[in-house]
Amino acid sequence: MPEPVAPAPSRRVGRRRFLQATAIAGTLPALTGPASAGGAAPTQPAATGVAATGADVGSLFPFIRSQAVQKDFPLSFLHPRFRTVADWKPTARGTFLDLLHYAPPPCDPAAETVERVDCGDYVREKVWFNTTPDIRVPAYVLVPKQAPKPAPAIVALHDHGGFYLWGKEKLVAIDGEHPVFTAFRERYYGGRAIAIEMVRRGYIVVVTDMFYWGDRRMQLDDDPADWRDRPATMSSDRIDAFNARASQNEQLVGRTLYTAGITWPGVMFWDDVRTVDYLRSRPDVDPNRIGCVGLSVGAVRSAHLAALDDRIKAGVVVCWMTSFPGQLKKHVRNTIGHTKVVPGLLRHMDYPDVASLAMPTPLLLMSGTRDGLFDLDAVKASFATLNACYAKAGIPERCRTQLYDSPHQFNAEMQAEAWAWLARFV
């Protein structure tokens, strides 16, 4: 027979013993309460007013702000202990990679082309390839017919936009596509499908579906047929309903990834690095001439791809760059979600410090002065940090930061500057 188990001590006795063992029991009031013999209920302090903070998190903001690093980030290249990029980058990049908690092994892309469409001056391929040994990612690859091969290539990175039902299709116009794309591109891309703009400039362009978007969207067991098949006849209300559900469940997916021991940014950034692996496996791509570009979350991806992968020769980052202390008060709500949180990162580096890991890769960063997602002073501060990093590295001409009188968008004027930058360096 099993040995008898002594009854567990009461919670009160257990707590007293813990306090005694940690030598703090004598500093606390007696553990008495209403049930104690002769004991009176403990007196509660009178309610006091809470000072207004103007912050989205109200009364919690002073504590949160007090915990945040405000300046002198210990792993910034601007810290005096770092003298050269070569001395600094392995430590800073290694710390960042550790914080992603996700490191898939290299693998053969094992690419399969499942569709090829002649689009006149270019060919559109639909391709599936591996980014990990067990994950296959869908992509469109646009190949210019007239460009000499091997040709330079661009990783075009789609946005968030609160629009999850499609991903890569935001950047690639297709005959018979849903009319919703007309309004979407007009709002965010100057009415243009930017992957087509780039292939017509002689680049091979790859656009993948980011995790949770497009062909990689979250589908539930009882989803209706239109959400599964995405017909061009789907009503705008049905598209809005899917996107609303996806938005509501983004935090659940993020929490589930973290519970599994990995981070959403880890999945996102490593998929993009492995996309470079895929491009370099193509005989029609010049492996030494690959760039990247993206808007919004696509800009987050572009900045980090350039920061993590030295094979990128130039990057364009549109409407994402800020200094995080300036975001804390009012700008976390719609800019720092589960797709972008790298736990603990901001105790080491600010966002421009991470982007500067790209050095010596040339970076063009553009933002709008009317972009309400970001505190404008914080954007200016981040630009100053980036320029200072490149100047310290002795390559100030390889960083360009530009403010436009525009909202959160990649408009025609910005695109003209982006294509000129890529033509210069890729």
N, C-alpha and C positions, 0 to 999 in steps of 0.2 A: 504494500500500500504506500502511496506517496506520503511523505512526512507532512504533518499538519502545518499550515501556514498561519503565522501570527497575524491577528487582525491589524490592518493598516492604521497608523495613528491618525487622529482627527486632523483636519486641515489646520485648526488653530494650534495644536501641539506641533505639527510639522513646521508651520511658519515660525513659531517661537524658537524651535531648535535651529532653524536656518539662520535666524537673526542672531542668535547667540553665537553660532559657529562663525559667523562673519563679523563678529565683534561690533555690531551696530545696534544690538537690542537696547543697550543702555542709552542710546541717543534718541530713542523713540518713546512716545507716550505708551502707557500701559495698554495691553491688548484687552480692553474692556469694551462692552457695548450694552445695548438694551437688555440682553439676556443675562448679563452678569448680576450677581447678587448686589443689590443696591446701586448698580451702575446706571448712569443716565446716558441717554443718547448723545453721541458726540455733537458738539456745536459746530455748525457749518458757517463758514465766513459769509458775510453779507455780499450779495451780488454787486459787482462793480461794473461800470461802463467800460466798453472795449473801444479803444481809439480806432478811428477810421484809418484804413491803409490805402484804399483805392486799388487794391490788388484783387486779382481773380480768386485768390485763396483766402482773402479776408484776414482774419486775426492770426492765421498761421504764417502769414508772410514774413513777419519779423524774424521768427525762428529760422525759417528756410533760408532767408537771405543771410542770416548770421553764419550759416553752415557752408555757404557757397564760397568758392575761391573767387575773389573779385579781380585780382591782377597777379602778376608774377607767377604765372602757372609754371610749376616745376619742370615740366617737360617741353616747354616752349623753346623753339630754337633761339628766341631772344634772351633766354636766361644766360647770364654771364658765364656759367660753367661750360657752355657749348661754344666751341670756336669754329668748327667746320661742320659742314653738312655730313661728311663721312663719319665724324665723331658722334654726331647727334642722332642720325636717322635710325641706326639699328636699335638703339634703346627706345626711342619714341615709337617707332613702328612696331617693335616687338611688344611693347606694352599695349598698344592699341589692338593688335591681333589677339593677345591673350584675353582682353576684355570682351571680345566678340563671342567667346565660348563656342566656337564653331570652326572647325578646320578640316574640311573634307579632303581626302587624299587625291592626288592627281589621278586622272583617268583618261583613257582613250575617248575622245568625243563620240566615236562610232556614229558619225552623222548619217542620216538618211533623208534624202530629198523625196518628199511625198507629192509635190506639185510643182510644176514649172509653167509659168504663164508669160507669153510674149507680150510686152507692153509697149512695143514700138521701138523706142530708143534704149530700152533696158529690159531685162528679164527679171521677173519676180519668182523666187523660189520659196516654197514653204519647207522648212527643214526641222527635224528633231535631232537633238544631240545631247550627250550626257554632260552634266556639270558635276555629278558625283557618280560613283559606280552604280547607284540605283535610282538616280533621278534624271529623267529626260525632259528637256526644255524645248518648247516650240519657238520658232523664230521665222521671220521673213528676212530673206537675203535678196537685196536688189543689186543686180550686176549690170553695169553699163556696157552696151554692145561695142562702142567705138573706142573706149579707153584702152591704151596699151596694157598688156598683162605681163607680169603681175602688177596689179593696181593698188594704190593706197586704199585704206579701209577706215570706216568710221563705225564705232559702236554708238548707236542712237538709243537713248534711254528715255522711256516714256514716263509721264507724270503720274501723280496720284489723282488729283482733280475731283475726289469724291465719286469717281466714275470707274467702277470695277468690272462691269460686264464685259468690256473689251479692254485690251492693253495695247499690244503692238499696232493694232489697227488705227490708233489715234495718230500715228506718224506715217501711215502708209494708206493712201487712198486706193480703194478697190472698186471696180465696176459693180454696181448693184448693192453697194454698202447701204447701211441704214442711214436715213436722212439726218439722224441725230448728230452725225459727225460734222455736218456743215456748220451748225451752230457752235459746236464745241471748238472746232478749229478756228472759227471766226473770233471767238472769245479769247483763246489762249495762243494761237499761232498765226495771227494775221491772215487767217483763211487758208493757210497752206499746209500741205502734208510734207513736213520737213525732210523725211527720208527721201522723198522723190526729188526735192530741191537738191539734196546732196548727191544722189546717184547721177543726176544730170550735170554735175560738176566733175564727174569722173571717178567718184569713190564707189567702192563696193560697200554697201551699208547693211548692217545687221541690226535687227530690232527684235528682242525677245519679249515674252510675257514675263513680267515680274511675278514672283510668288504672291498668290491671292488675287491676281488679275487675269482677265481673258481666259484662255484655255486652262489656266491654273487657278481659276476662281474657286471659292468654296461652294460646293454643291451638296445639298442635303438629300437624304433618302427620299423624301416626299416632295421634292421640287416639281413644279408643273413643267409641262413640255416646253413652253416658250422660254423659260429660264435655262433649260438644258440646250435647246436648239438655236436660240437667238435668231429667229427669222427676221428678215428685213421689214416684215409687216408688223413687228411688235410695236405696240402703242408706247408713246412716251411715258404714260403713267406706269406701265409695267416695267419699263427700264428704270424709272425713278424708284419704284418699289424695290427692285432688286438692289440697286445701289444704296438705298436707305438701310436695307437689311445688312448688307455687307459693311456699311459704316458702323452700324450698331454692334456688329460682331467682331470688328477689328480688335477691340480691346480683349475679347475672349480668346481670339487666336493668339494674340501677343502673350497673354498670360499662360496659355497652354504651351506655347513654345518655351517660355521661360521655365515653366514647370518641368518640361522635358530636359532642361539643362542647357538650352541653346538660346540665341537671340535672333530676333527678326533681322536686324541689320547684318548679322553674320551670314544668314542665308542669302540676303539680297546682294551683299558685296561680293561674296565668293562666287555666286552665279555669274556676276559680271566679269570677274577675273577669268573664270573658266570660258566665258564667251570669247575672250582674247585667245585662249588656247585653241578654240574652234577656228577662229579666223586664220590663225597661223598654220593650221592644218590644211588650209585650202591652197592649192597650187596657183590659183589666180590672184592671191593676195600677196602683196609685198610685206613680209613680216616685220620689216623695219620702218613701216610707215602706217601706223595705226593711231587714230585719235578718238576722242569721245566728246559727246555733247548731250545736254539734257536740260529740261525746264523743271523747276519745283523739286519734287522727289527725284525726277530725272537728273536735276542738278546736284542733289545730294549724292546720287549714284555716280555722276560724272566726277565730282570732286574726289570722292573716295576711291574710285577706280584709278584715277591719276595718282592718288596718294599711295595706293597699295601696290601698283604694278608699274615698274620702271619701263615696261615695253610700250606704254602709252607715250606718244611723242608730243601731244598737245591736248589740252582739255578746255572745254567751254562750259561754264557754270552759270545758268540763267535763273535769277530769282531764288537763290538760296545761298546766303552767306550772312552771318550775323555774329555778334559777340554774345555768348549766352548770358552773362549777368544782366544785360539789358533786356533779355527776353523774360526773365523770371516774373516780373510784376504783372504784365498784362498780355503777354504774347506766347505763352506756352500752349494755351487751349487749342489752337489750330495749326501749330507748327511743330510741336514736339510730341508725336504719338509713338505708339509701340513700334512702328516701322523704323523709327530713327533713334530710339534710346539705346545707347551703349552704356550699361550700368557702370558707374564709377569713373567714366572717362573724364568728366569735367572737374575732377579733382587733380588731374594731370595736365590737360591741355584744353584750350578753348577751340572753338570750331575753326578759326583761321590757322591755328597751330596744326591741326590735323590736315587741313588742305595743303599747308606748306610742306608736308611730307612728299608732295609731288616733286619738289625741287631736285634737279634743275629743269624738270619738264615745264614748258610754258603753259601758263594758265590765264585765260580771259574770264573775268567775272563781271556780270552785268546784273543790275537790280533796278527796280522802279521806285521813284520817290513817292509814288502813290500806292505802293504795295502795302496794304494794311496788315499783312501777316507778320511784318517785322518792324521793330522799333528802328526808325531811320538813323538815330544817333548810334545805335548798336551796329547797324550795317556799316556806317562810316568808320566806326572803331575797328571793325573786322577788316575792312579794306586797308586801313592804316597798318594793322598788324601784318597782314600779308605782304604789303609793299616793303615793310621794314625787314621781314624775313628774307625776301628775295634780295634786298639791298645788302643785308649782312652777308649773304652768300656770294655777293659780287656779281649778281645777274639781274639787276633791277629791270632790264628791258624784257625779261621773260614773264613778268607779271603785269597785267593790265586790269585795272578796276574801273568800272564805268557806271555812272548813275544816269538813268533816263527818266524823263518826265512821263511816267507810264505806271499803270497798275501791274498786277501779277500776271505777266504775259511775256511771250517771246515774239515780239512784233516784227514787222518787215525790216525796220531800221536796225534792230538788234541782230536779226538774221544776217543782214549784209555785213555787219562787223564780224559776226561769228565766222562766216564763210571766208572772209579775208584772212582772219587769224589762222584758220585751219589750212588755207592754201599756203600761208607763209611757213608753217612748221611741219606739216604732214606730207 
